[in-house]
């Protein structure tokens, strides 16, 4: 299936999955499984436009804005924000200060 996915979409998905995974490890509050997929989808949608020409900072900002918006609607869930991005493999570092 991944063979049919355009490279830019796959890159956005890889980064979004890294953000999602790191966020969920440190998030606090009541997490509803049905909203988790919503968060992943919103991360992909936010990151995708920044992949072709955006800097790592542009991608980080887009991901953090998606996290901010999701938290506003999630009813009390809070978590860390992306602080570092490695575009080569899509891995992220999170600023976990005050979220655990």
FIFIZA-109379 format. One record per residue: residue number from 1; x, z, y of N, C-alpha, C in turn. Coordinates in pm, 1 decimal, always signed. Each point is the difference from the previous one (the first is absolute). Example, Ala and Ser with C-alpha at 12.3 -4.5 7.8 and 13.67 -1.06 7.14 Angstrom:
BEGIN
+-----+----------+----------+----------+----------+----------+----------+----------+----------+----------+
|   n |     n.c1 |     n.c3 |     n.c2 |    ca.c1 |    ca.c3 |    ca.c2 |     c.c1 |     c.c3 |     c.c2 |
+-----+----------+----------+----------+----------+----------+----------+----------+----------+----------+
|   1 |  +1319.0 |   +780.0 |   -569.0 |    -89.0 |     +0.0 |   +119.0 |    +90.0 |     +0.0 |   +120.0 |
|   2 |    -35.0 |    -72.0 |   +105.0 |    +82.0 |     +6.0 |   +119.0 |    -77.0 |    +73.0 |   +109.0 |
+-----+----------+----------+----------+----------+----------+----------+----------+----------+----------+
END
This chain:
BEGIN
+-----+----------+----------+----------+----------+----------+----------+----------+----------+----------+
|   n |     n.c1 |     n.c3 |     n.c2 |    ca.c1 |    ca.c3 |    ca.c2 |     c.c1 |     c.c3 |     c.c2 |
+-----+----------+----------+----------+----------+----------+----------+----------+----------+----------+
|   1 |    +80.6 |     +0.0 |   -119.2 |    -80.6 |     +0.0 |   +119.2 |    +85.4 |     +0.0 |   +126.4 |
|   2 |   +110.5 |    +73.2 |     -0.6 |    +83.9 |     +4.3 |   +117.6 |    +57.1 |   -136.2 |    +35.1 |
|   3 |    +12.1 |    -89.1 |    -97.8 |    +54.4 |   -132.2 |    +25.6 |    -87.1 |    -78.4 |    +98.1 |
|   4 |   -129.9 |    +28.4 |     +1.3 |    -92.4 |    -69.5 |    +88.0 |     -7.7 |    +61.8 |   +139.5 |
|   5 |    +61.3 |   +115.8 |    +17.7 |     -4.5 |    +69.3 |   +127.3 |   +109.6 |    -53.3 |    +91.1 |
|   6 |    -36.9 |    -43.1 |   +120.3 |   +102.6 |    -47.8 |    +93.6 |   +103.0 |   +109.8 |    +28.3 |
|   7 |   +125.4 |    -39.8 |    +19.6 |   +106.8 |    +98.8 |    +20.6 |    -27.0 |    +98.8 |   +113.8 |
|   8 |    -57.3 |    -45.9 |   +111.0 |    -28.3 |    +91.1 |   +110.5 |   -104.2 |   +103.7 |    -38.6 |
|   9 |   -100.9 |    -42.5 |    -75.4 |   -101.6 |    +93.8 |    -46.2 |    +59.2 |   +100.4 |    -98.0 |
|  10 |    +86.3 |    -48.1 |    -87.0 |    +63.2 |    +89.9 |    -97.2 |    +90.2 |   +100.8 |    +69.9 |
|  11 |    +72.8 |    -44.1 |   +101.5 |    +85.6 |    +91.6 |    +76.0 |    -84.2 |   +106.4 |    +69.0 |
|  12 |   -108.7 |    -41.5 |    +63.5 |    -89.1 |    +95.5 |    +67.4 |    -56.5 |    +99.9 |   -100.1 |
|  13 |    -39.2 |    -48.7 |   -116.5 |    -55.9 |    +88.6 |   -103.0 |   +104.4 |    +98.0 |    -51.1 |
|  14 |   +121.6 |    -45.4 |    -21.2 |   +106.7 |    +87.2 |    -47.8 |    +27.5 |   +113.0 |    +99.4 |
|  15 |    +10.0 |    -35.5 |   +127.2 |    +23.5 |   +100.7 |   +103.7 |   -119.1 |    +95.3 |     +8.4 |
|  16 |   -121.1 |    -54.0 |     -0.9 |   -119.4 |    +84.0 |     +7.3 |     -6.8 |    +96.9 |   -117.9 |
|  17 |    +33.8 |    -46.0 |   -118.2 |     -1.1 |    +88.0 |   -116.6 |   +103.9 |   +110.5 |    +12.8 |
|  18 |   +115.7 |    -31.6 |    +57.8 |   +102.5 |   +101.7 |    +23.1 |    -48.4 |   +104.7 |    +99.7 |
|  19 |    -62.1 |    -47.2 |   +109.0 |    -54.1 |    +91.7 |   +101.1 |   -108.3 |    +87.4 |    -62.6 |
|  20 |    -91.3 |    -64.0 |    -70.6 |   -110.8 |    +71.4 |    -63.3 |    +50.9 |   +108.6 |    -94.9 |
|  21 |    +92.6 |    -36.2 |    -85.9 |    +52.7 |    +93.9 |    -98.0 |    +68.4 |   +119.2 |    +67.4 |
|  22 |    +83.9 |    -27.4 |    +98.3 |    +70.4 |   +107.3 |    +70.6 |    -98.2 |    +87.6 |    +77.3 |
|  23 |    -98.5 |    -62.0 |    +62.2 |   -100.5 |    +74.5 |    +75.7 |    -76.5 |    +94.4 |    -92.4 |
|  24 |    -46.0 |    -51.6 |   -112.2 |    -80.8 |    +80.6 |    -91.8 |    +77.6 |   +117.8 |    -59.1 |
|  25 |   +129.9 |    -14.1 |    -15.6 |    +80.3 |   +110.9 |    -52.8 |     -1.7 |   +119.6 |    +93.6 |
|  26 |    -17.7 |    -22.9 |   +128.8 |    +10.2 |   +107.6 |    +98.3 |   -129.3 |    +28.9 |    +75.0 |
|  27 |   -104.8 |    -75.4 |    -25.5 |   -125.4 |    +16.8 |    +74.0 |    -66.7 |   +132.4 |    -35.3 |
|  28 |    -68.0 |    +54.9 |    +98.1 |    -76.2 |   +121.9 |    -22.5 |   -144.9 |    -27.0 |    +38.1 |
|  29 |    -88.7 |    +74.6 |    -60.3 |   -142.3 |    -18.6 |    +24.2 |    -65.4 |    -54.5 |   -124.6 |
|  30 |   -130.4 |    -15.8 |     +6.3 |    -74.5 |    -47.8 |   -115.9 |     +3.5 |   -152.3 |     -7.2 |
|  31 |    +63.1 |    -50.1 |   -105.0 |    +12.6 |   -143.8 |    -19.4 |   -107.6 |    -49.1 |    -96.4 |
|  32 |    -77.4 |    -95.8 |    +42.6 |   -103.9 |    -58.8 |    -83.5 |    +53.9 |   -130.2 |    -59.6 |
|  33 |     -3.6 |    -14.2 |   -132.6 |    +55.8 |   -118.8 |    -64.5 |    -52.0 |   -131.8 |    +56.2 |
|  34 |   -127.4 |     -6.3 |    +36.4 |    -54.3 |   -125.4 |    +50.5 |    +57.3 |    -37.2 |   +135.9 |
|  35 |    +48.0 |    +96.4 |    +76.0 |    +58.1 |    -31.7 |   +130.4 |   +147.7 |    -36.5 |    -10.5 |
|  36 |    +62.6 |    +35.5 |   -111.1 |   +141.3 |    -32.8 |    -17.3 |    +21.9 |   -151.4 |     -1.3 |
|  37 |    -85.6 |    -73.7 |    -67.4 |    +12.5 |   -146.2 |     -2.7 |    -20.5 |    -58.1 |   +138.7 |
|  38 |    -87.6 |    +62.3 |    +76.7 |    -22.3 |    -43.3 |   +137.7 |   +129.0 |    +13.2 |    +80.2 |
|  39 |    +69.6 |   +110.8 |    -16.4 |   +125.3 |    +20.0 |    +72.2 |   +101.8 |   -106.9 |    -37.6 |
|  40 |    +16.4 |    -27.0 |   -127.3 |    +96.3 |   -101.4 |    -42.6 |    -35.5 |   -136.7 |    +59.0 |
|  41 |   -126.5 |    -34.2 |     -2.7 |    -44.8 |   -128.3 |    +55.7 |    +29.7 |     -7.0 |   +149.5 |
|  42 |    -28.0 |   +106.6 |    +71.9 |    +25.9 |     +2.1 |   +144.5 |   +149.3 |     -9.2 |    +30.5 |
|  43 |    +80.5 |    +62.2 |    -81.9 |   +144.6 |    -10.9 |    +20.3 |    +46.9 |   -144.2 |    -17.0 |
|  44 |    -46.1 |    -66.2 |   -105.1 |    +37.2 |   -140.3 |    -22.3 |    -44.8 |    -84.4 |   +118.5 |
|  45 |   -123.7 |    +18.8 |    +44.2 |    -52.8 |    -78.6 |   +111.3 |    +77.4 |    +23.7 |   +129.6 |
|  46 |    +46.0 |   +122.5 |    +21.6 |    +74.8 |    +31.7 |   +122.0 |   +142.2 |    -54.7 |     -4.5 |
|  47 |    +61.0 |     +6.8 |   -116.7 |   +140.6 |    -39.2 |    -15.9 |    +15.6 |   -151.6 |     -6.6 |
|  48 |    -92.0 |    -68.5 |    -64.3 |    +12.3 |   -144.6 |    -25.2 |    +33.5 |    -83.3 |   +124.3 |
|  49 |    -66.3 |    +21.5 |   +114.6 |    +32.8 |    -83.0 |   +116.7 |   +141.0 |    +21.8 |    +53.5 |
|  50 |    +60.5 |   +113.4 |    -31.5 |   +133.1 |    +31.5 |    +50.8 |   +112.5 |    -49.6 |    -90.6 |
|  51 |    -33.1 |    -37.0 |   -122.4 |   +103.7 |    -36.7 |    -97.8 |    +81.5 |   -123.0 |    +39.9 |
|  52 |    -60.6 |   -108.5 |    +44.4 |    +82.3 |   -119.3 |    +22.0 |   +105.1 |    +14.4 |   +109.6 |
|  53 |    -34.3 |    +59.9 |   +112.7 |    +96.0 |     +3.9 |   +109.7 |    +22.6 |   +136.0 |    +59.6 |
|  54 |    -72.1 |    +98.9 |    -50.2 |    +11.0 |   +133.3 |    +56.5 |   +127.0 |    +71.8 |    -41.7 |
|  55 |    +42.6 |    +89.3 |    +85.5 |   +114.6 |    +85.0 |    -31.9 |    -46.2 |   +112.4 |    -92.9 |
|  56 |    +94.5 |    +70.7 |    -60.8 |    -41.8 |   +117.0 |    -77.8 |    -83.5 |    +96.7 |    +84.9 |
|  57 |    +35.4 |    +17.3 |   +127.2 |    -77.0 |    +89.9 |    +87.7 |   -143.0 |    -50.6 |    +16.3 |
|  58 |    -20.6 |   -130.6 |    +11.3 |   -135.4 |    -55.6 |    +10.9 |    -82.3 |    +32.9 |   -124.7 |
|  59 |    +61.5 |    -12.4 |   -115.4 |    -69.3 |    +28.3 |   -126.3 |    -29.6 |   +148.9 |    -11.8 |
|  60 |    +95.9 |    +83.2 |    +36.2 |    -19.8 |   +145.1 |     -1.5 |   -115.7 |    +38.2 |    +91.9 |
|  61 |     -0.4 |    -54.0 |   +121.1 |   -106.7 |    +30.9 |    +95.5 |   -135.7 |    -43.9 |    -52.7 |
|  62 |     -6.9 |   -117.8 |    -61.6 |   -125.9 |    -48.5 |    -55.3 |    -49.5 |    +91.9 |   -112.7 |
|  63 |    +90.6 |    +41.0 |    -86.1 |    -37.3 |    +89.8 |   -109.4 |    -47.9 |   +134.4 |    +54.3 |
|  64 |    +70.9 |    +54.0 |    +97.3 |    -38.7 |   +129.6 |    +56.0 |   -133.4 |     -7.7 |    +73.8 |
|  65 |    -26.4 |   -110.7 |    +66.1 |   -130.1 |    -17.6 |    +65.5 |   -111.9 |     -4.1 |   -103.6 |
|  66 |    +24.7 |    -64.3 |   -112.9 |   -100.5 |     -3.7 |   -106.9 |    -22.8 |   +140.4 |    -56.7 |
|  67 |   +107.4 |    +77.1 |    -14.7 |    -14.3 |   +138.0 |    -47.3 |    -79.2 |    +83.7 |   +100.3 |
|  68 |    +30.4 |    -15.4 |   +129.2 |    -73.4 |    +72.4 |   +104.2 |   -149.3 |    -29.3 |     -8.0 |
|  69 |    -35.0 |   -127.5 |     -7.2 |   -140.3 |    -40.7 |     -3.6 |    -68.5 |    +52.2 |   -125.8 |
|  70 |    +68.0 |     -8.2 |   -113.0 |    -58.0 |    +47.0 |   -125.3 |    -24.9 |   +150.4 |     +4.7 |
|  71 |    +95.3 |    +75.1 |    +54.8 |    -17.7 |   +144.9 |     +8.7 |   -118.7 |    +37.7 |    +88.8 |
|  72 |    -22.2 |    -75.2 |   +105.8 |   -114.5 |    +27.9 |    +87.8 |   -132.0 |    -10.2 |    -75.0 |
|  73 |     -5.0 |    -89.0 |    -97.8 |   -123.0 |    -21.2 |    -76.4 |     -4.8 |    +79.0 |   -129.7 |
|  74 |   +109.9 |    +59.9 |    -40.0 |     +7.8 |    +60.0 |   -133.4 |    -54.4 |   +141.7 |     -7.7 |
|  75 |    -25.4 |    +61.4 |   +111.5 |    -56.3 |   +134.1 |     -4.4 |    +98.8 |   +108.9 |    -33.8 |
|  76 |   +112.8 |     +1.5 |    +63.5 |    +91.5 |   +112.0 |    -15.4 |   +127.0 |    -25.0 |    -77.9 |
|  77 |    +19.7 |   -117.0 |    -52.8 |   +124.5 |    -29.8 |    -70.3 |   +109.0 |    -24.0 |   +103.6 |
|  78 |   +116.1 |    +58.5 |    -22.3 |   +114.8 |    -18.5 |    +88.1 |   +123.2 |    -22.6 |    -85.7 |
|  79 |    +91.0 |    -82.3 |    +51.6 |   +121.6 |    -26.8 |    -74.8 |   +111.5 |    -46.2 |    +90.8 |
|  80 |   +113.4 |    -29.6 |    -60.2 |   +117.9 |    -40.1 |    +76.6 |    -11.9 |   -141.7 |    +54.4 |
|  81 |    +92.5 |    -35.6 |    +83.2 |     +6.6 |   -134.6 |    +56.2 |   +130.0 |    -66.7 |    -42.9 |
|  82 |     -4.6 |   -131.0 |     -3.4 |   +117.1 |    -78.9 |    -37.7 |   +104.4 |    +14.4 |   +110.7 |
|  83 |   +124.0 |    +26.1 |    -40.3 |   +108.4 |    +10.7 |    +97.2 |   +110.0 |   -101.8 |    -24.7 |
|  84 |     +9.9 |    -49.6 |   -123.9 |   +106.0 |    -93.6 |    -36.2 |    -56.8 |   -104.1 |    -96.4 |
|  85 |    +43.6 |   -124.3 |    +15.7 |    -41.4 |   -108.3 |    -89.5 |   +121.6 |    -81.1 |    -40.5 |
|  86 |    +12.2 |    -26.3 |   -129.0 |   +101.6 |    -90.9 |    -51.2 |    -72.9 |   -128.3 |    -38.4 |
|  87 |    +12.3 |   -101.4 |    +84.6 |    -72.6 |   -125.7 |    -26.4 |    +47.2 |    -67.9 |   -127.4 |
|  88 |   +122.7 |    +23.9 |    -40.7 |    +54.1 |    -66.4 |   -118.3 |    -79.0 |    +32.9 |   -125.2 |
|  89 |    -41.1 |   +127.1 |    -16.3 |    -73.5 |    +36.7 |   -120.2 |   -138.2 |    +60.9 |    +28.3 |
|  90 |    -34.3 |    +13.5 |   +129.2 |   -130.7 |    +53.5 |    +35.8 |    -11.0 |   +149.2 |     -4.0 |
|  91 |   +110.1 |    +69.5 |    -25.1 |     -5.0 |   +146.2 |     -6.9 |    -10.7 |    +59.0 |   +140.6 |
|  92 |    -58.0 |   +120.3 |     +5.2 |    -19.4 |    +67.9 |   +127.7 |    +47.0 |   +144.0 |     -8.8 |
|  93 |    +30.1 |    +53.2 |   +116.4 |    +25.5 |   +142.3 |    +15.5 |   -108.1 |    +55.1 |    +89.7 |
|  94 |    -41.5 |   +121.6 |    -28.1 |   -109.0 |    +60.3 |    +73.8 |    +49.2 |   +122.1 |    +78.1 |
|  95 |    -58.3 |    +19.7 |   +117.8 |    +22.1 |   +120.0 |    +79.0 |   -103.3 |   +100.4 |    -46.0 |
|  96 |    +41.9 |    +98.0 |    -79.1 |    -92.6 |    +94.9 |    -58.3 |     -8.0 |   +129.5 |    +78.6 |
|  97 |    +62.4 |     +7.1 |   +113.6 |     -2.7 |   +122.1 |    +80.4 |   -141.3 |    +43.7 |    +32.3 |
|  98 |    -35.0 |   +118.8 |    -46.8 |   -129.3 |    +58.6 |    +33.7 |   -118.5 |    -51.0 |    -78.7 |
|  99 |    +20.1 |    -76.4 |   -105.2 |   -114.5 |    -51.6 |    -75.2 |    -19.0 |    +67.6 |   -134.6 |
| 100 |    +97.5 |    +74.7 |    -46.1 |    -12.0 |    +61.4 |   -132.5 |    -46.4 |   +141.9 |     +7.8 |
+-----+----------+----------+----------+----------+----------+----------+----------+----------+----------+
END
